[in-house]
Amino acid sequence: MTDGNAHLSETIKHLDTALAGSVLIPCAHALHHLVHAVGFGSLDAGLIAEASQRLFAVAPRVTELTAGRLTPEEIFFCLGCANAALTTADEARRPWLLAAVAMLEADLRGVYLRNAIATGPQADLAFVIAKTTLSAVYEDRPAIH
């Protein structure tokens, strides 16, 4: 893709998928494309409005599917940062907004993969994954590193 609007269109497409069915990976893909869209700049106002509406719409679904793994505050904050990155004129702030977006993208991929391993046929891997930092954050005992 060679321009920001193409990436923003992909963002919208992946958010639509996240709203209709599978959530975590499509949302992660959407955030990936959003970061690239903002990097290219010169974004269409209509596409920004569509992406913004979908970012807020997908937040409750992401929160539900990451319960116990990511806090609702983190999800809403990072999706809000995604929205702000699309419209901010503050060049010094934009990289930090995008950093929050990229962190949520990575966290969503991590939760998805941990869930896949935990529900798969490899009990030893599931046990180790269950004890790693991301999934142990909300437990009372320390994580195994």
Backbone bond lengths (Angstrom), bond angles and torsions (degrees), N, CA, C in turn:
res aa  C-N    CA-C-N  psi(-1)  N-CA   C-N-CA  omega(-1)  CA-C   N-CA-C  phi
1 M - - - 1.443 - - 1.522 108.87 -
2 T 1.281 114.32 139.78 1.453 118.13 -172.47 1.518 114.89 -114.23
3 D 1.310 117.92 0.88 1.470 117.81 176.73 1.521 111.14 -147.02
4 G 1.328 113.75 163.42 1.454 119.99 -176.50 1.519 113.76 -65.18
5 N 1.325 117.32 -34.39 1.459 119.65 -178.63 1.526 111.90 -67.81
6 A 1.325 117.48 -33.11 1.468 120.02 175.49 1.529 109.66 -65.22
7 H 1.328 116.72 -42.50 1.466 120.07 177.36 1.530 110.85 -66.35
8 L 1.319 117.09 -38.31 1.457 119.64 179.57 1.532 110.87 -67.92
9 S 1.324 117.45 -35.42 1.463 120.85 174.05 1.524 110.87 -62.84
10 E 1.326 117.17 -39.40 1.466 121.35 176.21 1.528 110.36 -65.81
11 T 1.325 116.55 -38.21 1.463 121.06 176.34 1.522 109.49 -56.57
12 I 1.302 116.58 -49.74 1.464 122.41 -178.79 1.524 110.27 -62.16
13 K 1.322 117.24 -43.85 1.471 121.08 179.85 1.529 110.64 -59.55
14 H 1.326 117.08 -45.52 1.462 120.40 -179.44 1.533 111.82 -69.38
15 L 1.312 117.65 -35.32 1.465 119.80 175.97 1.526 110.75 -66.55
16 D 1.324 117.51 -36.83 1.464 120.40 175.50 1.526 110.67 -61.34
17 T 1.329 116.41 -41.15 1.468 120.77 176.97 1.530 109.84 -62.79
18 A 1.324 116.71 -42.38 1.463 121.08 179.76 1.524 111.63 -64.48
19 L 1.300 116.87 -32.54 1.465 120.56 178.88 1.527 112.33 -77.58
20 A 1.324 116.65 -24.37 1.465 120.59 -174.48 1.523 114.04 -96.03
21 G 1.316 117.92 -21.21 1.464 118.20 -174.98 1.509 111.34 -165.90
22 S 1.316 115.45 -109.05 1.452 121.66 179.11 1.526 108.94 -58.52
23 V 1.338 117.19 137.06 1.462 118.89 -169.48 1.523 114.12 -113.92
24 L 1.323 118.70 -54.64 1.459 120.78 -165.82 1.529 113.56 -64.49
25 I 1.307 117.85 -52.36 1.468 119.47 -177.87 1.526 111.46 -70.21
26 P 1.331 120.71 -43.70 1.468 118.28 175.08 1.531 112.86 -58.34
27 C 1.322 117.33 -38.46 1.460 119.72 178.00 1.536 110.19 -66.02
28 A 1.316 116.72 -41.29 1.470 120.28 176.98 1.525 110.50 -61.24
29 H 1.338 117.13 -43.53 1.472 120.80 177.12 1.527 110.26 -61.01
30 A 1.322 116.21 -41.64 1.466 120.63 -179.94 1.528 110.36 -60.58
31 L 1.328 116.80 -44.66 1.463 120.19 -179.66 1.521 111.32 -65.83
32 H 1.323 116.73 -37.07 1.467 121.20 176.44 1.535 110.03 -59.06
33 H 1.320 116.44 -48.46 1.469 120.30 -179.91 1.529 111.43 -67.55
34 L 1.319 117.45 -34.42 1.457 120.37 178.52 1.530 110.82 -62.01
35 V 1.322 116.58 -43.76 1.473 120.16 178.30 1.527 109.99 -58.31
36 H 1.337 116.39 -43.99 1.470 119.39 179.56 1.522 111.55 -68.16
37 A 1.323 117.14 -37.75 1.467 120.67 178.78 1.524 110.55 -59.56
38 V 1.325 115.60 -47.32 1.466 119.84 -179.59 1.526 110.39 -64.06
39 G 1.315 116.21 -36.13 1.465 119.90 178.59 1.513 112.87 -61.62
40 F 1.329 116.81 -36.92 1.464 120.24 178.59 1.522 111.56 -75.81
41 G 1.336 116.75 -34.74 1.466 120.87 179.82 1.514 112.75 74.95
42 S 1.333 116.48 -168.11 1.467 124.34 -178.53 1.522 112.12 49.58
43 L 1.318 115.73 53.21 1.462 120.92 -175.13 1.521 111.46 -89.07
44 D 1.316 115.04 143.75 1.456 123.13 178.63 1.527 109.99 -69.13
45 A 1.317 116.29 130.93 1.470 121.21 -177.75 1.527 112.06 -61.04
46 G 1.316 117.89 -36.30 1.460 120.94 178.62 1.524 111.73 -65.81
47 L 1.322 117.18 -40.46 1.469 120.98 177.57 1.532 110.70 -67.83
48 I 1.322 116.07 -38.22 1.474 119.38 176.80 1.520 109.96 -60.42
49 A 1.324 117.19 -44.85 1.470 120.88 -179.82 1.530 110.87 -62.69
50 E 1.341 117.19 -41.97 1.464 120.20 178.93 1.524 111.03 -63.75
51 A 1.330 116.64 -45.30 1.466 120.85 -179.90 1.523 110.39 -63.41
52 S 1.315 117.03 -42.63 1.462 121.92 -179.48 1.526 110.91 -59.80
53 Q 1.308 116.43 -47.23 1.467 121.15 -179.90 1.518 110.22 -59.22
54 R 1.318 117.14 -42.54 1.467 121.03 -177.69 1.530 112.32 -72.46
55 L 1.329 116.92 -34.58 1.471 119.61 177.66 1.526 110.38 -59.30
56 F 1.321 116.78 -43.81 1.458 119.95 179.63 1.533 111.38 -71.96
57 A 1.319 117.19 -33.17 1.462 120.57 -179.56 1.528 112.09 -69.88
58 V 1.323 117.76 -34.08 1.464 120.83 -175.86 1.531 112.37 -80.64
59 A 1.304 118.13 -18.88 1.469 121.49 -174.90 1.528 113.62 -54.25
60 P 1.326 120.39 -47.33 1.475 119.15 -179.97 1.529 113.35 -62.34
61 R 1.330 117.44 -36.38 1.476 120.51 179.10 1.519 110.41 -67.64
62 V 1.325 117.27 -41.75 1.463 120.70 178.76 1.524 109.25 -64.78
63 T 1.312 116.75 -43.19 1.465 121.26 179.14 1.520 111.24 -59.38
64 E 1.299 116.53 -43.56 1.467 121.28 -179.92 1.531 111.43 -62.74
65 L 1.328 117.08 -43.13 1.460 120.66 -175.06 1.527 113.79 -81.01
66 T 1.315 117.42 -10.71 1.467 120.36 178.61 1.525 111.70 -113.53
67 A 1.323 116.53 12.35 1.473 121.15 -178.56 1.521 110.73 -53.55
68 G 1.312 115.28 131.47 1.458 120.96 -178.73 1.510 113.61 84.98
69 R 1.303 117.18 -9.69 1.462 121.89 179.61 1.530 111.70 -112.77
70 L 1.321 116.02 -44.31 1.466 122.46 176.73 1.524 107.12 -127.09
71 T 1.302 116.74 143.04 1.463 118.72 -179.70 1.536 109.96 -78.67
72 P 1.322 116.63 149.72 1.461 119.11 175.40 1.532 111.92 -57.81
73 E 1.329 115.91 -36.39 1.470 119.66 179.67 1.518 111.35 -61.15
74 E 1.342 117.07 -41.53 1.466 120.73 179.18 1.522 110.49 -63.55
75 I 1.315 116.55 -44.05 1.464 120.42 -178.10 1.523 110.69 -64.77
76 F 1.326 117.08 -49.39 1.461 119.89 -179.57 1.527 111.29 -64.85
77 F 1.332 117.05 -38.45 1.460 120.61 178.60 1.528 110.72 -62.60
78 C 1.332 116.46 -49.84 1.469 120.03 -176.28 1.527 112.02 -68.37
79 L 1.330 117.40 -37.81 1.462 118.74 175.48 1.529 110.95 -68.08
80 G 1.322 117.03 -32.74 1.465 120.62 172.82 1.519 111.46 -65.32
81 C 1.329 116.31 -38.12 1.465 120.36 175.54 1.528 110.76 -63.75
82 A 1.341 116.25 -37.32 1.468 120.02 176.97 1.522 110.09 -60.85
83 N 1.316 115.53 -45.17 1.457 119.83 178.53 1.529 111.00 -63.69
84 A 1.316 116.48 -44.01 1.469 120.26 -179.92 1.522 111.60 -63.90
85 A 1.336 117.09 -35.96 1.465 120.42 179.99 1.526 111.51 -62.94
86 L 1.320 116.35 -29.67 1.464 120.08 179.86 1.520 112.73 -70.47
87 T 1.331 117.35 -23.56 1.464 119.56 -171.45 1.524 115.16 -122.82
88 T 1.316 118.32 -10.88 1.468 118.47 -174.63 1.532 111.83 -67.19
89 A 1.305 114.31 143.64 1.462 121.02 172.92 1.525 109.95 -101.18
90 D 1.313 116.97 -2.45 1.465 122.93 -177.97 1.532 109.41 -84.53
91 E 1.320 115.63 97.50 1.467 121.51 -176.57 1.525 112.26 -61.39
92 A 1.325 117.89 -32.39 1.463 120.92 -179.53 1.526 111.34 -72.86
93 R 1.309 117.57 -27.72 1.468 121.93 -178.33 1.525 112.63 -84.85
94 R 1.331 117.43 -30.82 1.466 122.26 -173.52 1.537 113.88 -53.07
95 P 1.334 120.55 -46.01 1.474 118.97 -179.56 1.524 112.99 -61.54
96 W 1.315 117.09 -32.37 1.462 120.52 -179.73 1.522 110.90 -74.71
97 L 1.320 116.34 -35.66 1.459 119.87 174.10 1.528 110.20 -63.04
98 L 1.326 115.67 -44.03 1.464 120.32 179.75 1.525 111.74 -67.56
99 A 1.324 117.12 -30.70 1.472 119.70 176.41 1.526 110.03 -63.63
100 A 1.320 117.73 -41.41 1.470 121.35 177.81 1.525 110.32 -63.96
101 V 1.319 117.21 -38.76 1.464 121.95 178.58 1.525 109.86 -64.39
102 A 1.333 116.13 -46.12 1.467 120.81 -179.78 1.528 111.47 -64.10
103 M 1.329 117.40 -35.98 1.471 120.12 176.83 1.526 110.88 -64.13
104 L 1.325 117.02 -42.62 1.462 118.85 178.26 1.524 110.49 -65.63
105 E 1.310 117.13 -40.20 1.476 119.87 176.54 1.526 110.26 -55.66
106 A 1.333 116.55 -48.44 1.468 120.85 -179.53 1.530 111.09 -64.10
107 D 1.321 117.15 -41.43 1.463 120.62 179.32 1.521 111.73 -63.31
108 L 1.333 117.19 -40.59 1.465 120.19 179.31 1.522 111.04 -64.89
109 R 1.320 116.23 -41.13 1.471 119.36 176.81 1.527 110.26 -63.97
110 G 1.338 116.64 -40.61 1.457 120.63 179.52 1.514 112.35 -63.78
111 V 1.327 117.29 -44.49 1.465 120.79 178.76 1.528 110.01 -62.48
112 Y 1.325 116.41 -44.55 1.463 120.34 179.35 1.527 111.04 -58.83
113 L 1.325 116.86 -47.78 1.465 120.54 -178.24 1.520 111.79 -67.00
114 R 1.329 116.98 -40.27 1.460 119.79 177.70 1.539 110.66 -62.93
115 N 1.322 116.47 -40.74 1.461 120.18 177.10 1.526 111.01 -63.12
116 A 1.335 116.39 -41.85 1.463 120.02 179.83 1.524 110.89 -63.13
117 I 1.323 116.86 -42.87 1.467 120.20 179.23 1.523 110.47 -68.51
118 A 1.314 117.09 -42.42 1.469 120.72 -177.52 1.522 112.24 -64.18
119 T 1.312 117.49 -29.76 1.462 120.23 -178.76 1.521 112.39 -99.13
120 G 1.325 116.92 3.04 1.457 121.01 -179.46 1.518 112.73 -86.22
121 P 1.329 116.12 -177.07 1.462 121.26 -174.67 1.530 115.04 -82.32
122 Q 1.318 118.54 -0.47 1.457 121.38 -176.35 1.522 110.46 -100.01
123 A 1.310 116.83 88.14 1.464 122.10 -174.17 1.523 112.68 -60.46
124 D 1.327 117.60 -36.24 1.466 119.43 -179.85 1.524 111.48 -66.23
125 L 1.326 116.90 -40.13 1.465 120.01 177.18 1.525 110.49 -67.29
126 A 1.297 116.55 -41.34 1.467 120.62 179.21 1.524 110.44 -59.92
127 F 1.334 117.38 -40.88 1.452 121.53 179.71 1.525 111.06 -63.08
128 V 1.325 116.82 -46.61 1.471 120.77 -179.47 1.521 110.96 -65.89
129 I 1.327 117.22 -44.61 1.466 120.85 179.62 1.524 110.45 -60.85
130 A 1.310 117.81 -38.20 1.461 121.37 -179.70 1.517 111.54 -64.10
131 K 1.323 118.14 -20.81 1.458 122.05 -176.93 1.527 113.20 -100.15
132 T 1.308 118.38 -0.71 1.461 120.00 -178.57 1.517 111.11 -79.70
133 T 1.290 115.62 166.44 1.457 123.17 -169.90 1.523 114.24 -51.88
134 L 1.320 119.12 -50.76 1.464 120.18 -174.23 1.518 111.53 -57.89
135 S 1.316 117.02 -45.86 1.455 118.41 -177.45 1.521 112.82 -81.25
136 A 1.325 117.66 -15.68 1.458 120.75 -178.36 1.528 112.71 -92.29
137 V 1.304 117.58 -4.65 1.463 121.29 -175.97 1.516 111.63 -56.53
138 Y 1.311 118.01 -36.93 1.451 121.54 -174.79 1.528 113.09 -99.77
139 E 1.325 116.61 11.65 1.457 120.31 177.46 1.517 109.73 -98.03
140 D 1.325 116.45 162.50 1.454 121.86 -178.40 1.524 113.22 -77.89
141 R 1.313 116.95 -26.70 1.471 119.61 -176.15 1.517 110.65 -93.74
142 P 1.339 117.60 158.41 1.468 119.89 -179.19 1.529 112.16 -68.28
143 A 1.309 115.23 153.52 1.457 121.03 177.97 1.521 110.25 -76.06
144 I 1.302 115.90 151.67 1.471 121.26 174.44 1.524 106.21 -88.08
145 H 1.328 116.00 127.80 1.475 119.61 -179.45 1.500 110.64 -113.05
